[in-house]
Amino acid sequence: MRNLLELALDEYRNGKDIVWTGSGAALGKTISCAEVMKKKFCPIYQFNKICYRRCEEHWDPKIEGLDPLVVNRDVPLIHILLSHLPINKGLPGFQMVGEEESGKNKTRRNDKNRKSNQRPVYKKQMTQDNSQMESYGLKFNRKKFNKKFNKDKNVKVDQDSAI
């Protein structure tokens, strides 16, 4: 995903429009890539199209004498166009990012309207490549420990080491 994002960011900086497309399990990554680009560039014009793609699967039986099975599945599909030029605002799926902020040169971090009682965010020290990807909104090399409480010994045990 890192190489793809770097390529897309360079192409968009050079004046080309970007279309992100994903289906099935890739919908989340597609939306994440588009969101990273929306954070980097302001103003940006976005047009979304959501539809379904029909997949026909053929299953041959393992037991002789049974008929082959044909299954039709509708898989969700999304197209996200990120453009430099305005798109027809009357179309369903149009979205303008940074419209009210374009002349004021604001960023989310410098916004004075934030609540003062928000908890501070503490970030881990990361290498230069990881910090660059974090600036795009992505997180890498973060370990997740899955801890389970052992009722017999009243001790917390790491699930990976308990196996």
VMD Tcl script that draws the C-alpha trace (Angstrom):
set ca {
  {0.00 0.00 0.00}
  {2.93 2.33 0.71}
  {4.31 2.16 -2.85}
  {0.87 2.67 -4.34}
  {0.20 5.75 -2.20}
  {3.56 7.32 -3.00}
  {2.95 6.82 -6.72}
  {-0.58 8.26 -6.52}
  {0.57 11.29 -4.50}
  {3.31 12.04 -7.04}
  {0.92 11.70 -9.97}
  {-1.64 13.99 -8.31}
  {1.05 16.61 -7.59}
  {1.92 16.52 -11.32}
  {-1.64 17.50 -12.23}
  {-3.19 14.12 -12.98}
  {-6.52 13.00 -11.52}
  {-6.70 9.76 -9.52}
  {-9.39 7.06 -9.51}
  {-9.38 4.58 -6.62}
  {-11.34 1.38 -7.26}
  {-11.92 -1.52 -4.90}
  {-14.34 -4.39 -4.49}
  {-15.17 -6.91 -1.80}
  {-12.68 -7.00 1.05}
  {-10.61 -4.19 -0.54}
  {-13.29 -1.51 0.05}
  {-11.72 -0.40 3.33}
  {-8.24 0.03 1.86}
  {-9.66 1.90 -1.13}
  {-11.42 4.38 1.13}
  {-8.31 4.72 3.33}
  {-6.12 5.57 0.33}
  {-8.59 8.22 -0.82}
  {-8.78 9.70 2.70}
  {-4.98 9.96 2.89}
  {-4.95 11.93 -0.36}
  {-7.78 14.17 0.84}
  {-5.73 15.07 3.93}
  {-2.69 15.98 1.82}
  {-4.33 18.23 -0.79}
  {-6.76 21.10 -0.36}
  {-9.04 21.90 -2.20}
  {-9.85 18.59 -3.88}
  {-12.97 17.49 -5.73}
  {-14.30 14.00 -5.03}
  {-16.89 11.95 -6.89}
  {-18.04 8.56 -5.54}
  {-19.85 5.77 -7.32}
  {-21.00 2.70 -5.42}
  {-22.40 -0.34 -7.21}
  {-22.35 -4.13 -7.22}
  {-20.47 -6.53 -9.44}
  {-22.04 -9.90 -10.14}
  {-19.67 -12.86 -9.79}
  {-20.65 -16.24 -11.13}
  {-18.94 -19.18 -9.43}
  {-19.03 -22.73 -10.78}
  {-18.63 -25.61 -8.31}
  {-17.98 -29.15 -9.47}
  {-19.23 -31.85 -7.09}
  {-16.74 -34.18 -5.42}
  {-19.28 -37.02 -5.45}
  {-20.26 -38.49 -8.80}
  {-23.87 -38.26 -9.85}
  {-24.46 -34.75 -8.45}
  {-25.08 -31.74 -10.67}
  {-22.55 -28.90 -10.82}
  {-23.54 -25.87 -8.77}
  {-23.62 -22.30 -10.11}
  {-23.67 -19.49 -7.52}
  {-24.23 -15.81 -8.35}
  {-22.83 -13.36 -5.81}
  {-23.19 -9.58 -5.76}
  {-19.90 -8.08 -4.56}
  {-19.85 -4.38 -3.55}
  {-17.68 -2.11 -5.70}
  {-16.59 1.50 -5.18}
  {-14.98 4.06 -7.49}
  {-13.57 7.27 -5.99}
  {-12.44 10.01 -8.38}
  {-10.17 12.69 -6.90}
  {-9.91 15.62 -9.29}
  {-8.24 19.02 -9.55}
  {-11.10 20.40 -11.64}
  {-14.66 20.97 -10.40}
  {-17.18 18.24 -11.17}
  {-20.90 18.81 -11.70}
  {-22.20 19.52 -8.18}
  {-25.67 18.24 -9.13}
  {-24.47 14.66 -9.53}
  {-25.12 12.27 -6.65}
  {-21.83 11.30 -5.03}
  {-20.13 14.70 -5.46}
  {-18.11 16.02 -2.52}
  {-15.94 19.11 -2.18}
  {-13.12 18.86 0.35}
  {-11.69 22.08 1.75}
  {-14.26 24.43 0.20}
  {-14.69 26.61 3.28}
  {-11.01 26.39 4.22}
  {-9.49 27.06 0.78}
  {-9.04 30.82 1.26}
  {-8.34 30.80 4.98}
  {-5.33 28.45 4.84}
  {-6.43 26.50 7.92}
  {-5.37 23.05 8.97}
  {-7.05 20.73 11.41}
  {-4.18 20.99 13.90}
  {-4.25 24.81 13.98}
  {-8.00 25.10 14.40}
  {-8.69 27.25 17.49}
  {-12.23 25.92 17.89}
  {-11.01 22.58 19.29}
  {-12.01 21.63 22.79}
  {-9.36 22.53 25.33}
  {-10.15 19.51 27.50}
  {-9.09 16.93 24.90}
  {-6.59 14.33 26.03}
  {-3.06 14.78 24.67}
  {-1.90 12.37 21.99}
  {1.37 10.57 22.70}
  {3.10 9.04 19.72}
  {5.77 6.36 19.73}
  {9.23 7.13 18.33}
  {9.36 5.66 14.84}
  {11.87 5.48 12.02}
  {11.81 8.11 9.32}
  {9.90 5.96 6.79}
  {7.23 5.06 9.32}
  {6.86 8.67 10.46}
  {6.37 9.73 6.86}
  {3.63 7.13 6.40}
  {2.06 8.23 9.69}
  {1.86 11.76 8.31}
  {-0.33 10.27 5.58}
  {-2.59 8.78 8.24}
  {-1.23 5.21 8.19}
  {0.28 3.26 11.07}
  {2.94 0.57 10.64}
  {4.90 -1.80 12.89}
  {2.59 -1.44 15.85}
  {2.40 -4.60 17.93}
  {-0.94 -5.57 19.39}
  {-0.73 -7.68 22.49}
  {-3.68 -9.93 23.10}
  {-3.76 -10.48 26.85}
  {-6.04 -12.89 28.59}
  {-6.64 -12.99 32.34}
  {-5.88 -16.39 33.88}
  {-8.51 -16.93 36.60}
  {-6.71 -19.86 38.26}
  {-3.47 -18.02 38.98}
  {-4.83 -14.43 39.05}
  {-2.04 -13.46 36.65}
  {-2.24 -11.85 33.25}
  {-0.80 -14.16 30.60}
  {0.16 -13.30 27.05}
  {-1.96 -15.50 24.76}
  {0.89 -16.10 22.32}
  {3.20 -17.45 25.03}
  {0.43 -19.55 26.63}
  {0.09 -21.75 23.54}
}
mol new
graphics top color blue
foreach p $ca { graphics top sphere $p radius 0.5 }
foreach p [lrange $ca 0 end-1] q [lrange $ca 1 end] { graphics top cylinder $p $q radius 0.2 }
display resetview
